[in-house]
Amino acid sequence: MGGSSEKLDRDQQILSRLSKIEHKVDSIEQTNAFALRAEEEKHFGTVKRIFKDSKRKAQVYLATDGVRGVQEIAAFLGMKRQNVSAALKALEEEGLLEIRDGTGGRTVWNKKSLDKSLRISRFLTGEFGLESSGKERRTPDRKKKKRIGTSSRSGRGEK
């Protein structure tokens, strides 16, 4: 009986230590996030250089969610697998993405914590007019309504 009680105490101590470590890691990440945000403009200059005018690269980055593999990202965005793979590898080389899982011939990619610290996804959605998922933003078709309203008004005024 004493053995199982000692094991339970040891397990609780280990869990307690793990919890403290997780708390310290979170604290370090928060400190780093604040430090990075203090030089936000400099870092966004780097982000702009990485993405340049590549809406496709921004879409692939945003669609990377830690669940989808290359093929799923390609299908989700309606892109060719080769183009998605190239974008993922380029973003990995820039230090923005990492492989989360690579088992069974399926590679799953994830954004690094830097994304959250610098709010890169939010920046890209505004910069490229994309949804947070990487898809094109759907905008209400106001132009057609205005045209219809304008043409009917001008039609009534003309004789």
N, C-alpha and C positions, 0 to 999 in steps of 0.2 A: 504494500500500500504506500509506503514511504517513497518508493521509486517513482510512482506515477505522479505524486504530489510535487516531487523535485523537478520532474520533467515539465510539469505544468508551469511551475515558477520560472524555470529556465526559458520556456517558450514565451511567457509573458514578458520577461526581461528583454528577450530578443525583439519581440513586437514593439515594445516601448522604445527601444533604441532605434529601430527602423523608423518609427513615427517621428522621433526627434531628428533623425537624419533627413527625412522627407521635408520636415518643417524648415530645416536649415537650407536645404537646396532651394525650396520655394523662396525663402528670404533672399538668397543670393541672386536668383533669377529676377526677383522684383527690383533689387538694387541695380543689377545690370540694365534692366529695362529703363529705369529712371536715368541712368547714366547715358544710355544710348539716345533717349529722347531729348536730352539736353543738347545734343548735337544733331538733332533731327534733320535739319536742312542739308548738312553734309552727307548724311546717310541716304537721304532721298535722292541726292545727286547721283550716288552710286547705284541706287535702285533704277533710276531713269536710264543710266548708262547700260545696265544689264538688260533692260527690256526694250530700250530705244523706242522704235515705232512698231514693235512686234506685238500686235494684238493677239496673235496665235499663241505666243509664248506666255502672255498674261493669262489667256484662257486656260492653258494647260496648267499653269501654276495654281490658279484659283480652283480648278477641278480636282487637284490633288488633295485628297481628303484622308489619307491613311487607310482607306477601305478599298478603293478602286485600284485595279491593276492597269497596265498600259492599254490593253484591249478595251477595258471598260471605259477608260477616259476617252479613248478614240471614238468609241460608239456614242458615248454621252455627248461629246462635242461635235460629232459628225465629221471627224477628221481621219486622215489616214494614219494607221498605226506607226508607220515609219516616221512621220512628221512629229507625232507625239513623243516617240522614243527619243528623237533627236533633241526636242525641247527639254525633256526630262533630264537627259544627260548634261545638257548645257547648264541647266539650273542647278544640278548637283555640283558641277564644277565651280559654279559661282558661290557655293556654300548655302544655297537657299533650301534645297531639298535633300532628303536622305531616304535610303531604302528602309522601309519598316519591316518588310517580310519578303523573303525570296524563296519560299518553299514550293515544291510541286510545279516548277517551271513557270510560276506566276510571280511577278515582281510587283509589290505594292509600295508606293511612294508616299512620303509624308512631308509636310512642311516642318522646318526646324522651328524651335521656340523663338527664334529671331523674328518670325512672322508676327507673333503676338506682341513681342516687345516693341517693334517698330511700326506695327499696324500696316504691314506691307499689303495685305489683302485689301484692306479698306482703301488704301492709296490707289491700288490698281483698279478697283471698281470705279472710282471717280475719274481716274486718268483715261481709261479706255471705254467708259460707259458700259460696264459689264455688271451682271448680277454676281453675287458672292460665290455662286457655283461655277462661274466662268462663262455662262451662256450670255448671249446678247440680251440687253435690257429691252423689255417690251414697253414701248411707249404708246400711249393712246393716240389714235390716228386723228389728231386735231386738225391737221392740214386739210384733210378731205372735208371735214365738217365746215371749216372756214370757207373753203372754196365753194361748197354748196351754198352756204349762206351768202357769200359775196356775190356769186353769180345770180342768185335769185333776186338779190337787192338791185344789182345793176340791171337786171332784165326788166324789173318793174319800173325803174327810173327812165329807161330809154323808150323813145317813141319812134 
